[in-house]
């Protein structure tokens, strides 16, 4: 078993969905156009040691350790730094926040994989899982070939037989090879880009020929820092991923605005041709009338927020909706009784949650991206929304409707 735990490990047995847990550190967003040296000088005004991503190379470098060994760590591609918390954090923050070139300075929090347990109902055909069938991927002539998809999660079991022979890229913020102990990441990656055909197993991957990039940003207990996620996004954008899938978050609580740093990064990503997709959250209990607001970072207007539906195409009981000052649900996808890959020796499992819905949308995005080289960023977003299948359910709950693969008849 790999040791991929962050420094704060007191939440190992946490059984709460997406709580609000500050790390004590801060996120800094810089104006566009500033050079690395200019950004480094600004951070050094806080009288600390500054490290930057270009200081380090190799897929197994431990970025978590680099952050903890530095007073500030700069992610160059996205123009964001994490300012490590200590006894001098208040004066350092004031020094930096008042500096020209800094646009945002906000507290950092932990984010959590959405584990909703249980399998839920399911209806699989002989050759396709119900999710692949529902989004129309099984009858689509496109397979995501040539499209790069980044899955940010708990890693991936690279020894899974269903992915044998695939050229998969691996990267970990923890410098541990991106292996998956928890299983959440392996399941999500399988839904987005699992094999088209596996003997005796129904097809569970939406875009089986997409170029799969794995970014381990959550530890083996299923959580990580927001800076871990941002470092994964930084790397995915550097790798020129067309689509980024994220199945984690934290509660919006009583917040009235989306996370300003994530919104800026996502907006810039859209403009550069990368679509970021995120699970809306699992904290609703619709059977008793409770509908929870969308979690961070899915409530950012420039991140596509995904709700979950069950095999009857009804909104899932747990699926979050609405917003507390941020954006609403954009689209829905299968999220109950979803069959996909799991770490060996288990190999496969069924899970439910908006975590399972988001990679369905990411996979469909890869199919659309393959159809037309101009469908990137905002244009790809528009294609997904305009071609969604109406479900006759409130837009607040499912957005434009059920995401659909290209050229598929309902």
N, C-alpha and C positions, 0 to 999 in steps of 0.2 A: 504494500500500500504506500502511495506517495504521500509525503508530508507537504500538504498544500494549504496549511492553515495560516491566516493572517495573524498579526500580533494579538489582536483582541479575540479570545476564543471562549468567552464566558457565555456565548449564545449557542454552544454546541447542541444542546437539547431543547432549544427554543421551539415551542409548539404554537407560535402565534404567527398569523399571516401578515407579512409586510409591516412590522411595527416601525416606530420612529425612534431610531437610535443614532445619536450624533457621535462622530468619531473624535471630535475635538479639533479637527483640522479644518482648513478653509480651501475653497476653490476660487481661483483667480482666472478671469477671462480677459484677454488682451484685445486691443483694436487690431483689425486686419492690417496687414502691410508692415507691421513691425518685424524687424529682423530678430533672429535668435539672440544676438548679442545685446540688442536693445531691451528685449524682454528679460534677459539675464541680469542686466544692470538694474532694472526696476526691482526685481526680486532681491537683489543684493542690498538694496536700500534698507531692507529689513534686517540688515546685519546678520545674514545667514549664509550657509553653504548651499549653493544652487547646483543641481545636476540636471542634465537634459537628455532626452532620448538618444540623441546622436552620440552621446558619450559611451553608449553601450551597444554591443552587437550580439547576434546569436539568438536562436529561438528559445534557448533554455535559460536566458538571463533572468535573474530574479528581480523584477521591477519593484515588487513589494519591499524587498530589502533596500533597494536604492532609495525609495521614498523615505524609509525609516532612518537611513543613514545620512539623509540630507535634511536641511531645513526647508527646502523647497525643491520640487521636481517639476520640470517643464516638459509638457508634451508638445513638441514643435509643430506637428502637422495641423493640430486643431487650435493651437494658441491658447492652451489652458495649463495652469500650474496648480499643484496641490501644495498648500502651505501648511507644514506640519505644526500641530498644536503643541504648545508647551507653556511655561509660566510667563513667557514674554509675548504671547500671541496677540494680546490687545494692542500694545504699542506698535508691533510689527504690522498688524492689519491696518492701523490708522496711517502709518507711514506709506504703505503701498496703495491703499484705496484712494488717497488724495493725489496720487501721481498721474500725470497725463499719460494716456495710453492704456490705462486700466478701465475696462467697461463694467465689470462685475466682480464682486467679492462676496461670497456667500458661504455659510457653514456646510460642511460635508457630512453625509449620513451613510449608514450601511444600507445595502439593498439585499433582497432575499429572493431566492428561487420560489416560484409559486407552486408549492406542493399541496395538492388538495386531496391526496390519498384516494383509495377506492378506484374501481374501474368504471363504474357507471354502465348504463345500458349501451348495447352495441348491436349493429346489424351489418355483418360483413358478407359480401358475396364470395363466391368461390375464388375469384381471381383478384378482387380489389377490396380494400378496407372500405367501410362506409364513408370515411372522410375523403379519401381519394375519389370515390365515386361521386360524392355530393358536390365537390368543387369542379367536377368535369375533367379532371386530369387524366383519368383512365382512357378517355376517348379523344384526347388531344394529340395531334401529331408532333407537337413540340415537347421537348424533354429538358429544356434548360441548358442545352449544350452551349458551351462557350461563355456562360454567365457565371460570374463569381458571387457566391453567397457566403457571408460571414455569419456564423452562429456564435453569439456571445453567451456563455453559460458555464456549467460545471465541468466542461471538458468532454472527452469522447473516448470510448474504448476502441483503440485503433486495431485491436485483434478480432473485431467482430467479423465473422465469416461472410455476412451479407455485403460487406464493403471491401472484400478481398480484391486486390488489383486496382482499386481506386487511387488516384493521385490526390490525396488529401493533405492540406497544409495544416500544421499544428503550431500554436503559440500559446504561452501561458504567462500571465502576470506574475506567477509565483515561481517561475523557473523550474518547473517540475515535470515537463513533458506533456502537459495537457491531458493526462489520463483522467478517467471519470470513475469515481468511487460511488457517488450518490446515484447516478443513472439518469438524472434530469436532462443533462446535456446530450447524452447519447440518444435519448428518446426524441428530443426536439430536433436534433440534426437528422435523425432517421425520417421524421415526418417531412421535413423540408426537402431532403435530397437523398432518401434511401433508394435502394436498388429497385429496378423496374421488375425484375423477376428473380425469385429465390425459390428453389425446389420445395414444394409443400407449404409455402408461406404466401399469403395474399400480398399483393403489392401495397406497400405502406408509404412509399416516398412519392411526393408530388412532382419533384423535378429531378429525376434519377441521374441525369447526365450533367447537372450543374457542377461547377468547380467548387468543391466544399472547403471552406476555410474555418477551422476551429480555433476559437479564442477563449481560453479558460480565464474567466474573470471572477468567478465565484469559487470558493474553496470547497473542500470535501464535505463540509457541513451545510453547504448550500447558501452561503452569504459572502459578501465582499463589500469593499468600500466603493463609493461613487467614483473615486479616482481610478479604481481598478477598471471599472466600466469605461471610463473616458480613455484610459490607456489602450483598452481593447479597440475602441472606436478609432483612436488615433492610428493604431496599427492596421485596422481594416481599411481605412481610407488611404493609407500609404500603399497598401496592397491592391488598391483600386477595386475594392468590392463594389458590385453594382447594387446589392441588397444586403442589409444588416438585420438579423433577427434577434430580438431580445425578449426573453420570457422570465422577467424578474421585475422587482420594483420595491417601493416602500409607500406606506400610507400617505395620502395627501393631508390627512388630519383635517384641521380647520383652515388650512392654507388657502389663500385667495388667488394665487398666481402659480403658473407652472415654474419648474426649476429653470432659472434664467440662463444658466450655463449650458444645460442640455438643449434648451430651445435655440440658443445661438449656434451651437455646434450642429444641430440637426438642420437648421435653416441653411447654413453654409454647405452642409453635405448635399442637401437637395439641389442647391445651385451648382454644385460641382458634379452632379449626376448620380448621387447615391441616395437610395431610399431607405430610411430607418423605420422598422416596424416593431411594435411592442405590445405585449399582453396588457389588457386593461386592469386585471386584478381579480381576485377570487373572494372578496370579502362581503358580497351580498348574501342575504338570506331571503330570497324573494317569497318563499312559502309563508313567511311571517311578516311580509310587507317591508322588509329592510332592503334598500338598494344603496349600496355604498358608492361613493364617488370614485372616479378613475384614479389609479395610483400614479405616482411619479415613476418613470419618466413618460409614461404613455399619455399623460394629460398635456404634453407639450403640443402646440398647434402644428409643428413641423415634423412630428413623429406620428405615424399611422397607428391609431389605437384600435385594438382588435378585441371584440367580444366573443363569447363562446355560445354555440347552439348545440343541442343534443341531436340524436339520430332522427327525431321527429321534426327537426328544424324549428324547434321551439327554443326560446332563450333559456340558457342554463340557469339553474337556481342560484349559483354562486357568482355569476358574471356581473362585474361592476359596470356602472353606467353613470351618465350625467357627469357633472364637473363642478369643482369648487373654484371657479375663476379661470380654469384652463380650457382646453378644447374637449369636445365630446367624442363619442364612439364614431369611428370612421367606417368600419366594415366588420362583418361577423364571419366566423369559420367554425368547423367542427371542433368541439372541445370536450366531448363526453365519450367515454369508452373508446379512446383512441389507441389503436394497436400500432406499436412501433418497436424499434430496437431498444435493447437494454444491455448493460455490461454482461460479459460472459461470467459464469456459465449459464445465467438465466436466459440470455439471448433476446427475449421478447417480453413485453408486458403491455397492459392496458392502463392508461392514466386519464385523468380528467382535469380540466382547468383551462383558463385562458392561456396558460403556458403551451398547451397543445394546439390552441387555435392559431396563435401567432405564426408558428412555422408553416402552417397550411397556407397562410397568406403570403409568407415569404417565398414559398415554393411556387405558388401561382404567379407571383411577381417575376420570378425567373422565366417562366413560360412566356409571359407577355414580353419580357425584355428580349427574348430570342426572336420574336416575330419581327422586330423593327429596331434597328440600331438607334433610332431617335427616341425610343421609349426608355428614357433614363430620368432619374430624379423626379421632378414635378410632373413631367409627361407620363411617367410610369404610374405615379400616384393617380393621375386623372384617369388612366386606362382602367385601373382596378376599380375605381369608384363608379365610373360610367357603365361598366359592364357587370356590376354586381346584380345578383338576382333578388328581386323584391320578395320579402317574406311575409308581408302584411303585418309586420310588427313595428312598433314605435321606433322612429329613427333614433330616439334617445337611447334605446336598448341595442340596436343592431346597425346603426348608421345607414349606409346605402343598401345594406342587405348582405346576402351570402356571396362571398368572393367566388368568381368563376374563371376557369381557364379559358384561353382564347378559342374561338370558333367551335363552341360547344352548344348544342341545342338543349333547351330545358325540357 
